[in-house]
Amino acid sequence: MTLTEAVRRAFEADGALPRAADAFRPRAAQTDMALAVARTIEEGGALVVEAGTGVGKTFSYLVPALLSGERVLLSTATKTLQDQLFGRDLPRLVEALGLPVRTALLKGRGSYLCLHRLDIARRDPGATDRSAALALAKVEQWAQATRSGDLAELPGLDERSPVIPLVTSTRDNCLGAQCPKFRECHVNRARRDALAADVVVVNHHLFFADLAVRESGMAELLPTVKVAVFDEAHQLNETGVQFLGAQLGTGQLLDFTRDLLAAGLQLARGLAPWQEVAAALDRSARELRLVVGRTTAGNRLRWSGPAPEGVPQDDWLDALEDVQAACETAMKALATVSEIAPDFVRLHERAATLAERSARFLAAAAPDAVRWLDVGPQLRLVESPLDIAQAVRTRLLKAAPVPEQGEVGQGDEPSAPGGRAWIFTSATLGDDARLRWFTEPCGLDDAQVLRVGSPFDYPEQAALYLPRDLPKPNDPGHSLAVARLAAQAAQRLGGRTMVLTTTLRALRGIGEELQRRFQGSMALEVLVQGQWPKRRLIERFREGAGPGRPGCLLVASASFWEGVDVPGDALELVVIDKLPFPPPGDPLVEARSQRLQAQGRNPFNDYFVPEAAVALKQGAGRLIRSESDRGVLVVCDTRLAQMGYGRRLLAALPPMRRLSSQEDFEEALEALASARDSAAAA
């Protein structure tokens, strides 16, 4: 039996999949995707699949990957999806298919408890305030029982807890084989498990971080893998460019300063002027920040010349040279005590890296890169490639050797000759037949492309409303009008409303107005991103109304546009404030636009509109998550109906029925409320 035949059999009504999912039933789109994945595994090459919401793409790539008998690498967009894939989907399928498969989960070192850092944290003055001390005590108790050391397993630990940096390591401060806790190290155990496993689940951040520095075990893992699958692949390019360039942050410098001073005073007091060295480092980092001045936090400053835009050139270069000099002075001090403890060897390497990066940013940027300055409480100096195309072509598709062939399924026949298989999939990868929004920046121009539609009945399940009487998107009164519309609709629905904004300014404006309107109300609770941890916001929103608990209206931006799954009647209305075009003043956006212009292409048609189409599809995708969901999508941007490019953006959305008037919108809301009340009464 060939792999394709084995996969087709698994997806039949009496195949293996009903044992993995109670609600499973054959779907043509799901089977089509699975067969395409199987053929790619047999023949080798790259396959790009856009699979609409509800297709069941996870099973579509997992079944052929598992039945192939080959070694598999699975990469997801987030650690949450990684945990879901490893903890739920993989075990179900491995059991249903009856395969003797070893699986492993591998995250970045910042996800694991560092036993050496935990020892240091017990004496760290930064962990002495009451809340931090309680969190540290919880970590210490959990540390006695955990095998994996994965902090995601520790219940009640806020992902923003200040204790996390104290009990985890970074590539900068890890002591490696010289660490006194090396034998018990959770990171090393996870890497050993990954190297011994048949299926390894990683995330895109780890994949590209390792591709950039060859530090986390992927260098040994990847050459032995025959099948590599990237789920939620629409995030690949933006994730990759973060790691394939260079960065230097004043926060890095201050962390290094703290670690150097602590190690020097504890392990080599009196052998070097540690306080003077640390003071010079601290001063150079803070002076670099002061040179930039009171620029609004969150800004990205263009940086095409010797200094970022608006920053005095001479002052900037002097400050950056001081940083380099302070790092070199630290290197000299550390070199004198390197034999005393492994901590000093690692600190010397960190100082050398920081000095090298300072020198890099003193020189001109690489010709194929863009440089900018991220401004916040700290500074982050960034140099980045415009996309990952070159890295994918040269370091993945061509450079990786082909492993030996494995066995198919139950071991019936060897797999067909072929090279490594690369599978890239997401619900949203572009708005044209060739999915160029994704394939071009990812270097996948020659990949096979497949688009499979959603099984949802969108005309029946969902409606789209484009209000015509709202202020223009840039009008000062626009956010207030969006808040008013959302408030009125949420009152009719008893909450069940998510407002997605394109900017943090709109997030604050709409969120504050809605909280003012419903302050003290027992009918609606307004949740605003940033006021609670993301996980807690989503959990509360999913709970919805209940005994003694009001319904919810959630206002969010950025990461809430995708990866948020709220099936059922907890979400019936999604309101999008504006079309999600890329910010034109962003240095990376500008550089990409200029490159398209140089190629004789139209940046608006070839970059801005496709970017907006993909983001709009992602936001709209929050509404209908199952075949029984019902809801309304409202886009509060008059350009969607009035501008020529609006037709292209509308065509990218699911085929929802259109509501042509305010009256139709109100009737649709009333129908949702009535249907829910009838179902509850029954």
C-alpha positions as CSV (number, residue, x, y, z in Angstrom):
1,M,0.0,0.0,0.0
2,T,1.4,3.4,-1.0
3,L,1.4,6.3,1.4
4,T,-1.4,8.0,-0.7
5,E,-3.5,4.9,-0.5
6,A,-3.0,4.6,3.2
7,V,-4.0,8.2,3.8
8,R,-7.1,7.9,1.6
9,R,-8.1,4.8,3.6
10,A,-7.6,6.6,7.0
11,F,-10.0,9.4,5.9
12,E,-12.8,7.2,4.9
13,A,-15.9,6.9,7.1
14,D,-14.8,3.5,8.5
15,G,-11.1,4.4,8.6
16,A,-8.9,5.3,11.6
17,L,-10.0,8.9,12.2
18,P,-13.4,8.3,13.8
19,R,-11.4,6.8,16.7
20,A,-9.4,10.0,17.0
21,A,-12.3,12.5,16.9
22,D,-15.9,11.6,17.9
23,A,-17.4,14.2,15.6
24,F,-15.3,13.2,12.6
25,R,-17.0,12.8,9.2
26,P,-15.3,12.7,5.8
27,R,-14.8,16.1,4.2
28,A,-13.7,16.4,0.7
29,A,-11.5,19.5,1.4
30,Q,-9.7,17.8,4.3
31,T,-9.1,14.7,2.3
32,D,-7.8,16.6,-0.7
33,M,-5.3,18.4,1.5
34,A,-4.2,15.2,3.1
35,L,-3.6,13.5,-0.2
36,A,-1.6,16.5,-1.5
37,V,0.6,16.3,1.6
38,A,1.0,12.6,1.1
39,R,2.1,13.1,-2.6
40,T,4.6,15.8,-1.5
41,I,6.1,13.5,1.1
42,E,6.4,10.7,-1.5
43,E,7.9,13.0,-4.2
44,G,9.7,15.6,-2.2
45,G,9.5,19.4,-2.7
46,A,7.5,22.2,-1.2
47,L,3.7,22.4,-0.9
48,V,1.8,25.6,0.2
49,V,-1.8,25.0,1.3
50,E,-4.4,27.6,2.3
51,A,-7.0,25.7,4.2
52,G,-10.1,27.7,5.1
53,T,-11.4,27.7,8.7
54,G,-13.0,24.4,9.6
55,V,-11.2,22.2,7.1
56,G,-9.4,20.4,9.8
57,K,-5.9,21.0,8.4
58,T,-4.1,19.7,11.5
59,F,-5.3,16.1,10.8
60,S,-4.7,16.7,7.1
61,Y,-0.9,17.1,7.6
62,L,-0.5,14.9,10.7
63,V,-2.1,11.7,9.2
64,P,0.2,11.5,6.2
65,A,3.2,12.7,8.2
66,L,2.7,9.9,10.8
67,L,1.8,7.2,8.2
68,S,4.9,8.0,6.2
69,G,7.2,6.4,8.8
70,E,9.6,9.3,8.3
71,R,11.1,11.6,10.8
72,V,8.9,14.7,11.2
73,L,9.4,18.3,12.4
74,L,6.2,20.3,13.2
75,S,6.5,24.0,13.7
76,T,3.6,26.2,15.0
77,A,3.2,29.9,15.4
78,T,2.9,30.1,19.2
79,K,3.7,28.1,22.3
80,T,0.0,27.8,23.0
81,L,-0.6,26.1,19.7
82,Q,2.5,24.0,20.2
83,D,1.1,22.7,23.5
84,Q,-2.2,21.9,21.9
85,L,-0.6,20.0,19.1
86,F,1.6,18.0,21.4
87,G,-0.8,17.5,24.2
88,R,-4.0,16.8,22.3
89,D,-3.9,16.3,18.6
90,L,-0.7,14.1,18.3
91,P,-1.6,11.6,21.1
92,R,-5.1,11.1,19.6
93,L,-3.8,10.3,16.2
94,V,-0.9,8.2,17.3
95,E,-3.3,6.0,19.3
96,A,-6.0,5.9,16.6
97,L,-3.4,4.9,13.9
98,G,-1.8,2.4,16.2
99,L,1.7,3.6,15.5
100,P,4.8,3.2,17.7
101,V,5.8,6.8,17.4
102,R,8.0,8.7,19.9
103,T,7.0,12.4,20.1
104,A,8.8,15.3,21.8
105,L,8.1,19.0,22.5
106,L,10.9,21.5,22.2
107,K,10.7,25.2,23.1
108,G,13.2,27.9,23.5
109,R,15.2,28.0,26.7
110,G,13.1,30.9,28.1
111,S,10.2,28.5,28.5
112,Y,12.1,26.2,30.9
113,L,13.0,26.5,34.5
114,C,16.8,27.0,34.9
115,L,17.9,25.3,38.1
116,H,21.1,27.3,38.4
117,R,19.2,30.6,37.9
118,L,16.6,29.4,40.5
119,D,19.5,29.0,43.0
120,I,20.7,32.5,42.3
121,A,17.1,33.9,42.5
122,R,16.8,32.8,46.1
123,R,19.5,35.4,46.9
124,D,18.4,38.0,44.3
125,P,17.2,41.3,45.9
126,G,14.9,41.7,42.9
127,A,12.7,38.9,44.2
128,T,12.2,40.2,47.7
129,D,8.9,42.1,47.3
130,R,5.9,40.2,48.5
131,S,4.2,39.2,45.2
132,A,7.5,38.2,43.6
133,A,8.5,36.2,46.7
134,L,5.2,34.4,46.7
135,A,5.6,33.6,43.0
136,L,9.2,32.4,43.5
137,A,8.0,30.1,46.4
138,K,5.4,28.6,44.0
139,V,8.1,28.0,41.4
140,E,10.4,26.4,44.0
141,Q,7.7,24.0,45.2
142,W,6.8,23.0,41.6
143,A,10.5,22.5,40.8
144,Q,10.6,19.6,43.1
145,A,8.0,17.6,41.1
146,T,8.3,18.6,37.5
147,R,10.1,16.4,35.0
148,S,9.9,18.7,32.0
149,G,10.6,22.1,33.7
150,D,8.2,23.7,31.2
151,L,6.7,26.7,32.9
152,A,3.5,26.4,30.9
153,E,2.7,23.4,33.3
154,L,2.8,25.7,36.3
155,P,-0.8,26.7,37.1
156,G,-1.5,30.3,38.0
157,L,1.9,31.7,36.9
158,D,1.2,35.0,35.1
159,E,3.1,35.1,31.8
160,R,4.1,38.7,32.7
161,S,5.5,37.7,36.1
162,P,8.8,39.5,37.0
163,V,10.0,36.2,38.4
164,I,10.1,34.4,35.0
165,P,13.4,36.2,33.9
166,L,14.9,35.3,37.3
167,V,14.3,31.5,36.9
168,T,14.9,31.1,33.2
169,S,18.1,31.4,31.2
170,T,18.9,33.1,27.9
171,R,21.5,32.4,25.3
172,D,23.5,35.2,26.8
173,N,23.6,34.0,30.4
174,C,23.5,30.2,30.0
175,L,26.7,28.6,31.2
176,G,26.3,25.5,29.0
177,A,28.4,22.5,29.9
178,Q,30.2,24.4,32.6
179,C,27.0,24.9,34.6
180,P,26.9,23.2,38.0
181,K,23.3,22.0,37.2
182,F,24.2,20.8,33.6
183,R,23.3,17.1,34.3
184,E,19.8,18.0,35.6
185,C,19.2,20.8,33.0
186,H,15.6,20.8,31.7
187,V,16.7,22.5,28.4
188,N,19.2,19.8,27.7
189,R,16.8,17.0,28.6
190,A,14.3,18.5,26.2
191,R,16.9,18.6,23.4
192,R,18.0,15.0,24.1
193,D,14.3,13.9,23.9
194,A,13.9,15.8,20.6
195,L,17.0,14.2,19.0
196,A,15.6,10.7,20.0
197,A,12.0,11.3,18.8
198,D,10.3,10.5,15.6
199,V,8.1,13.6,15.7
200,V,9.3,16.9,17.2
201,V,7.0,19.9,17.8
202,V,8.7,23.3,17.8
203,N,7.6,26.9,17.2
204,H,8.5,29.4,14.5
205,H,10.5,31.6,16.9
206,L,12.7,28.7,18.1
207,F,13.1,27.5,14.5
208,F,14.4,30.8,13.2
209,A,16.4,31.7,16.3
210,D,18.2,28.5,15.8
211,L,18.6,29.0,12.1
212,A,20.3,32.3,12.9
213,V,22.7,31.1,15.6
214,R,22.7,27.3,15.4
215,E,22.5,27.0,19.1
216,S,19.4,25.1,20.2
217,G,19.9,21.7,18.7
218,M,18.1,22.3,15.4
219,A,21.5,22.0,13.6
220,E,21.6,18.3,14.6
221,L,17.8,17.8,14.3
222,L,17.0,19.3,10.9
223,P,19.3,17.2,8.7
224,T,17.7,14.0,10.0
225,V,14.1,15.2,9.3
226,K,12.4,14.1,6.0
227,V,9.1,16.0,6.6
228,A,8.9,19.6,7.9
229,V,5.5,21.1,8.4
230,F,4.9,24.8,9.3
231,D,1.4,25.4,10.6
232,E,0.1,29.0,10.8
233,A,2.7,29.7,8.2
234,H,1.4,33.2,7.5
235,Q,3.5,34.3,10.4
236,L,6.8,32.8,9.0
237,N,8.1,35.9,7.2
238,E,7.6,38.4,10.1
239,T,8.9,35.9,12.6
240,G,12.0,35.1,10.5
241,V,13.1,38.6,9.9
242,Q,13.3,39.2,13.6
243,F,16.1,36.6,13.9
244,L,18.0,36.8,10.7
245,G,19.4,40.3,11.3
246,A,21.0,41.9,14.3
247,Q,19.8,43.6,17.5
248,L,21.3,45.5,20.4
249,G,19.2,46.7,23.3
250,T,19.9,48.9,26.2
251,G,17.9,46.4,28.2
252,Q,20.5,43.7,27.2
253,L,23.3,46.0,28.4
254,L,21.6,46.6,31.7
255,D,21.0,42.9,32.3
256,F,24.6,42.2,31.5
257,T,25.7,44.9,33.9
258,R,23.6,43.4,36.7
259,D,24.9,39.9,36.0
260,L,28.6,41.1,35.8
261,L,28.3,43.0,39.1
262,A,26.6,40.1,40.9
263,A,29.2,37.5,39.7
264,G,32.1,39.8,40.3
265,L,31.2,40.6,43.9
266,Q,30.2,37.0,44.8
267,L,33.0,35.1,43.1
268,A,35.9,37.5,42.6
269,R,35.6,40.4,45.0
270,G,38.6,42.6,45.0
271,L,40.2,41.0,41.9
272,A,38.8,43.6,39.5
273,P,37.1,47.0,39.9
274,W,33.7,45.5,39.3
275,Q,31.7,48.5,40.5
276,E,33.6,50.9,38.3
277,V,33.2,48.5,35.3
278,A,29.5,48.1,36.0
279,A,29.0,51.8,36.5
280,A,30.6,52.6,33.1
281,L,28.3,50.0,31.4
282,D,25.2,51.3,33.1
283,R,26.1,54.9,32.3
284,S,26.8,54.2,28.6
285,A,23.4,52.4,28.2
286,R,21.5,55.2,29.9
287,E,23.3,57.9,28.0
288,L,22.4,56.2,24.7
289,R,18.8,56.3,25.8
290,L,19.0,60.0,26.8
291,V,20.4,61.0,23.4
292,V,17.2,59.9,21.8
293,G,15.2,62.2,24.1
294,R,11.5,62.2,24.8
295,T,10.4,60.5,21.5
296,T,7.1,58.8,22.0
297,A,7.4,55.3,23.3
298,G,6.4,52.6,20.7
299,N,7.8,54.5,17.8
300,R,10.1,53.1,15.1
301,L,12.6,55.7,14.0
302,R,14.0,55.4,10.4
303,W,17.7,54.9,10.3
304,S,19.2,55.3,6.9
305,G,22.3,57.3,7.7
306,P,24.8,57.3,10.6
307,A,22.2,58.0,13.2
308,P,18.4,57.4,13.5
309,E,16.1,60.1,12.1
310,G,15.8,63.1,14.5
311,V,18.7,62.0,16.7
312,P,21.8,64.3,16.9
313,Q,24.4,62.4,14.8
314,D,27.5,63.4,16.8
315,D,25.9,62.7,20.1
316,W,24.5,59.4,18.9
317,L,27.9,58.2,17.5
318,D,29.7,59.3,20.7
319,A,27.2,57.5,22.9
320,L,27.4,54.3,20.8
321,E,31.2,54.4,20.9
322,D,31.0,54.7,24.7
323,V,28.9,51.6,24.8
324,Q,31.5,49.7,22.7
325,A,34.3,51.0,24.9
326,A,32.5,50.0,28.1
327,C,32.0,46.5,26.8
328,E,35.6,46.2,25.8
329,T,36.7,47.3,29.3
330,A,34.4,44.7,30.8
331,M,36.0,42.1,28.5
332,K,39.5,43.0,29.9
333,A,38.3,42.8,33.5
334,L,36.6,39.4,32.9
335,A,39.7,38.0,31.1
336,T,41.7,38.3,34.3
337,V,39.3,36.0,36.3
338,S,38.1,33.6,33.6
339,E,39.7,30.6,35.3
340,I,37.9,31.2,38.6
341,A,34.4,30.2,37.5
342,P,32.5,29.3,34.3
343,D,30.3,32.3,34.9
344,F,33.1,34.6,33.9
345,V,33.8,32.8,30.7
346,R,30.2,33.2,29.6
347,L,30.2,36.9,30.7
348,H,33.3,37.5,28.6
349,E,31.5,36.0,25.6
350,R,28.5,38.2,26.2
351,A,30.7,41.3,26.5
352,A,32.4,40.4,23.2
353,T,29.1,40.0,21.5
354,L,27.8,43.3,22.7
355,A,31.0,45.1,21.6
356,E,30.7,43.4,18.2
357,R,27.1,44.5,17.8
358,S,28.0,48.1,18.9
359,A,30.7,48.1,16.2
360,R,28.2,46.8,13.6
361,F,25.7,49.6,14.3
362,L,28.5,52.2,14.1
363,A,29.1,51.1,10.6
364,A,26.7,51.4,7.6
365,A,23.9,48.9,7.3
366,A,24.1,46.0,4.9
367,P,22.9,46.9,1.4
368,D,20.0,44.4,1.4
369,A,18.8,45.2,4.9
370,V,16.8,47.9,6.7
371,R,17.8,49.5,10.0
372,W,15.6,51.2,12.6
373,L,15.4,52.2,16.2
374,D,12.6,50.9,18.5
375,V,11.9,53.5,21.2
376,G,10.4,52.6,24.5
377,P,11.6,52.8,28.1
378,Q,14.6,51.0,26.6
379,L,16.0,51.3,23.1
380,R,16.4,48.4,20.6
381,L,18.7,48.9,17.7
382,V,17.6,46.6,14.8
383,E,19.0,45.6,11.4
384,S,16.8,43.2,9.5
385,P,16.5,41.7,6.0
386,L,13.4,42.7,4.1
387,D,12.2,39.1,4.0
388,I,13.3,35.5,4.5
389,A,13.4,34.5,0.9
390,Q,17.1,34.2,0.5
391,A,17.5,32.3,3.8
392,V,14.7,29.8,2.8
393,R,16.2,29.2,-0.6
394,T,19.8,28.8,0.5
395,R,19.6,27.5,4.0
396,L,16.6,25.3,3.8
397,L,15.4,24.2,0.4
398,K,18.8,23.8,-1.2
399,A,21.3,23.4,1.6
400,A,19.8,20.6,3.6
401,P,20.9,17.1,2.7
402,V,18.3,14.4,2.1
403,P,18.0,11.8,4.8
404,E,17.7,8.1,4.2
405,Q,14.2,6.9,3.2
406,G,12.0,5.4,5.9
407,E,9.0,3.1,5.7
408,V,5.4,3.8,4.9
409,G,2.6,3.3,7.4
410,Q,2.6,-0.1,8.9
411,G,5.9,-0.9,7.2
412,D,4.4,-2.4,4.0
413,E,6.6,-0.7,1.4
414,P,9.4,1.8,1.3
415,S,8.4,5.3,0.5
416,A,8.8,6.5,-3.1
417,P,12.1,8.1,-3.9
418,G,12.1,11.8,-3.2
419,G,13.8,14.6,-1.4
420,R,12.7,16.3,1.8
421,A,9.1,17.5,2.0
422,W,8.3,21.0,3.1
423,I,4.7,21.7,4.0
424,F,3.4,25.3,4.7
425,T,-0.2,25.8,5.7
426,S,-2.5,28.4,7.2
427,A,-6.1,29.5,6.9
428,T,-4.9,32.8,5.3
429,L,-2.0,33.0,2.9
430,G,-3.0,35.5,0.3
431,D,-5.8,36.9,-1.9
432,D,-4.8,35.5,-5.3
433,A,-4.6,32.0,-6.8
434,R,-0.8,31.7,-6.5
435,L,-0.8,33.0,-2.9
436,R,2.0,35.4,-3.8
437,W,1.6,37.4,-0.5
438,F,3.1,34.4,1.2
439,T,5.2,32.6,-1.4
440,E,7.3,35.6,-2.7
441,P,8.8,36.8,0.7
442,C,9.2,33.2,1.8
443,G,11.2,32.2,-1.3
444,L,8.6,29.6,-2.4
445,D,7.9,30.8,-5.9
446,D,8.3,27.3,-7.3
447,A,6.2,25.5,-4.6
448,Q,3.1,23.7,-5.4
449,V,0.0,25.7,-4.3
450,L,-3.3,24.3,-3.1
451,R,-6.4,26.2,-1.8
452,V,-9.1,24.3,-0.1
453,G,-12.3,26.2,1.0
454,S,-14.0,26.2,4.4
455,P,-16.9,23.7,4.9
456,F,-18.9,26.4,6.7
457,D,-22.1,27.7,5.2
458,Y,-21.1,31.4,5.4
459,P,-24.2,32.9,3.7
460,E,-26.4,31.0,6.2
461,Q,-24.2,31.4,9.3
462,A,-22.8,34.9,9.0
463,A,-23.6,38.4,7.7
464,L,-21.5,41.4,6.8
465,Y,-22.5,45.0,7.6
466,L,-20.7,48.1,6.3
467,P,-22.1,51.2,8.0
468,R,-22.3,54.1,5.6
469,D,-22.9,57.0,8.0
470,L,-19.7,56.8,10.1
471,P,-17.0,59.4,10.1
472,K,-14.0,58.8,7.8
473,P,-11.3,56.6,9.3
474,N,-9.0,59.5,10.0
475,D,-11.6,61.7,11.4
476,P,-11.1,62.5,15.2
477,G,-14.7,61.3,15.9
478,H,-14.3,57.9,14.3
479,S,-13.3,55.9,17.4
480,L,-16.2,57.5,19.3
481,A,-18.6,56.4,16.6
482,V,-17.2,52.8,16.6
483,A,-17.6,52.7,20.4
484,R,-21.2,53.9,20.1
485,L,-22.1,51.3,17.5
486,A,-20.4,48.5,19.5
487,A,-22.2,49.6,22.7
488,Q,-25.6,49.5,21.2
489,A,-25.1,46.2,19.5
490,A,-23.5,44.6,22.6
491,Q,-26.5,45.7,24.7
492,R,-28.9,43.9,22.3
493,L,-26.8,40.7,22.4
494,G,-26.0,40.7,26.1
495,G,-22.3,41.1,25.3
496,R,-20.8,38.5,23.0
497,T,-19.0,41.2,21.1
498,M,-15.3,41.6,20.1
499,V,-14.0,44.9,18.9
500,L,-10.7,44.6,16.9
501,T,-8.7,47.8,16.4
502,T,-5.8,48.5,14.1
503,T,-3.9,50.8,16.4
504,L,-3.2,51.1,20.1
505,R,-4.5,54.6,20.1
506,A,-7.9,53.4,18.9
507,L,-7.7,50.5,21.4
508,R,-7.4,53.0,24.2
509,G,-10.0,55.5,22.9
510,I,-12.7,52.9,22.2
511,G,-11.9,50.9,25.3
512,E,-12.0,53.9,27.6
513,E,-15.3,55.2,26.0
514,L,-17.0,51.8,26.4
515,Q,-15.8,51.4,30.0
516,R,-17.1,54.8,30.8
517,R,-20.5,54.0,29.2
518,F,-20.9,50.7,31.2
519,Q,-19.2,51.7,34.4
520,G,-21.2,50.2,37.3
521,S,-23.4,48.2,34.9
522,M,-24.4,44.7,35.9
523,A,-25.4,43.9,32.3
524,L,-22.1,44.2,30.5
525,E,-18.4,44.0,31.5
526,V,-15.9,45.7,29.2
527,L,-12.6,43.9,28.8
528,V,-9.7,45.8,27.3
529,Q,-6.4,44.3,26.1
530,G,-3.5,45.2,28.4
531,Q,-5.5,45.5,31.5
532,W,-5.4,41.8,32.2
533,P,-3.1,39.0,30.8
534,K,-4.2,37.8,27.4
535,R,-5.0,34.3,28.7
536,R,-7.2,35.6,31.5
537,L,-9.1,38.0,29.1
538,I,-9.9,35.2,26.7
539,E,-11.0,32.8,29.5
540,R,-13.3,35.5,30.9
541,F,-14.7,36.3,27.5
542,R,-15.4,32.6,26.8
543,E,-17.3,32.3,30.1
544,G,-19.7,35.0,29.0
545,A,-22.8,35.8,31.0
546,G,-23.9,33.5,33.8
547,P,-25.4,33.6,37.3
548,G,-24.3,36.8,38.9
549,R,-21.9,37.4,36.0
550,P,-22.5,40.0,33.2
551,G,-21.9,39.5,29.5
552,C,-18.6,40.6,28.0
553,L,-17.5,43.1,25.4
554,L,-13.8,42.7,24.5
555,V,-11.7,45.5,22.9
556,A,-8.4,44.3,21.6
557,S,-5.7,44.8,18.9
558,A,-2.6,43.2,17.5
559,S,-2.3,39.5,18.5
560,F,-6.1,39.2,19.1
561,W,-6.7,39.4,15.3
562,E,-5.6,35.8,15.0
563,G,-5.2,32.6,17.0
564,V,-8.2,33.5,19.3
565,D,-10.8,30.7,19.2
566,V,-14.2,31.4,20.7
567,P,-16.7,28.9,19.3
568,G,-20.4,28.9,20.3
569,D,-22.6,31.8,21.3
570,A,-20.0,33.5,23.5
571,L,-19.0,35.5,20.4
572,E,-21.7,36.6,17.9
573,L,-20.5,40.0,16.8
574,V,-17.0,41.1,15.6
575,V,-16.5,44.8,15.0
576,I,-13.4,45.9,13.0
577,D,-12.6,49.7,13.3
578,K,-10.5,50.3,10.2
579,L,-9.0,48.4,7.3
580,P,-5.7,46.9,8.5
581,F,-3.2,48.5,6.1
582,P,0.4,48.4,7.1
583,P,1.6,51.7,8.8
584,P,3.2,53.6,5.9
585,G,5.8,55.3,8.1
586,D,7.2,52.1,9.4
587,P,10.8,51.7,8.2
588,L,10.4,48.0,7.2
589,V,7.2,48.9,5.3
590,E,8.9,51.8,3.6
591,A,11.9,49.7,2.6
592,R,9.7,47.0,1.1
593,S,7.7,49.6,-0.8
594,Q,10.8,51.2,-2.2
595,R,12.1,47.8,-3.4
596,L,8.8,47.2,-5.2
597,Q,9.1,50.6,-6.8
598,A,12.6,49.9,-7.9
599,Q,11.3,46.7,-9.6
600,G,8.7,48.8,-11.5
601,R,5.8,47.5,-9.4
602,N,3.0,49.3,-7.6
603,P,3.6,49.2,-3.8
604,F,-0.1,49.9,-3.0
605,N,-1.5,47.1,-5.2
606,D,1.3,44.6,-4.7
607,Y,2.0,45.2,-1.0
608,F,-0.5,47.3,1.0
609,V,-3.7,45.8,-0.4
610,P,-2.6,42.1,-0.1
611,E,-1.3,42.9,3.5
612,A,-4.7,44.4,4.4
613,A,-6.6,41.5,2.7
614,V,-4.8,38.9,4.7
615,A,-5.1,40.8,8.0
616,L,-8.8,41.4,7.3
617,K,-9.4,37.7,6.7
618,Q,-7.7,36.9,9.9
619,G,-9.8,39.3,11.9
620,A,-13.0,38.1,10.2
621,G,-12.0,34.6,11.0
622,R,-12.6,35.1,14.7
623,L,-16.4,35.1,14.1
624,I,-17.3,31.6,12.8
625,R,-15.3,28.8,14.4
626,S,-17.7,25.9,14.1
627,E,-20.5,24.7,11.8
628,S,-23.1,25.7,14.4
629,D,-21.8,29.3,15.0
630,R,-23.8,32.3,13.9
631,G,-22.8,36.0,13.9
632,V,-22.3,39.4,12.2
633,L,-19.1,41.0,11.1
634,V,-19.1,44.9,11.0
635,V,-16.3,46.8,9.3
636,C,-16.4,50.4,10.3
637,D,-14.4,51.8,7.4
638,T,-16.3,53.5,4.6
639,R,-13.4,52.9,2.1
640,L,-14.4,49.3,1.9
641,A,-17.6,50.3,0.0
642,Q,-16.4,53.5,-1.7
643,M,-12.9,52.8,-3.0
644,G,-12.0,50.6,-6.0
645,Y,-9.7,48.4,-4.0
646,G,-12.6,47.7,-1.7
647,R,-13.9,45.1,-4.1
648,R,-10.6,43.2,-3.8
649,L,-10.7,43.2,-0.1
650,L,-14.4,42.1,0.0
651,A,-13.6,39.2,-2.3
652,A,-10.9,38.1,0.2
653,L,-13.6,37.7,2.9
654,P,-15.7,34.6,3.4
655,P,-18.9,34.7,1.3
656,M,-21.1,36.2,4.1
657,R,-24.6,37.6,3.2
658,R,-24.6,41.4,3.0
659,L,-26.7,43.6,5.2
660,S,-27.5,46.8,3.3
661,S,-29.0,49.1,6.0
662,Q,-29.0,49.9,9.7
663,E,-32.5,48.2,9.8
664,D,-31.1,45.0,8.4
665,F,-28.3,45.1,10.9
666,E,-30.7,45.5,13.8
667,E,-32.9,42.7,12.5
668,A,-29.8,40.4,12.3
669,L,-28.9,41.2,15.9
670,E,-32.5,40.6,17.0
671,A,-32.5,37.2,15.2
672,L,-29.3,36.1,16.9
673,A,-30.7,37.0,20.3
674,S,-34.1,35.4,19.6
675,A,-32.5,32.2,18.3
676,R,-30.4,31.9,21.4
677,D,-33.3,32.5,23.7
678,S,-35.4,29.9,21.8
679,A,-32.5,27.3,22.1
680,A,-32.2,28.1,25.9
681,A,-36.0,27.6,26.4
682,A,-35.9,24.3,24.6
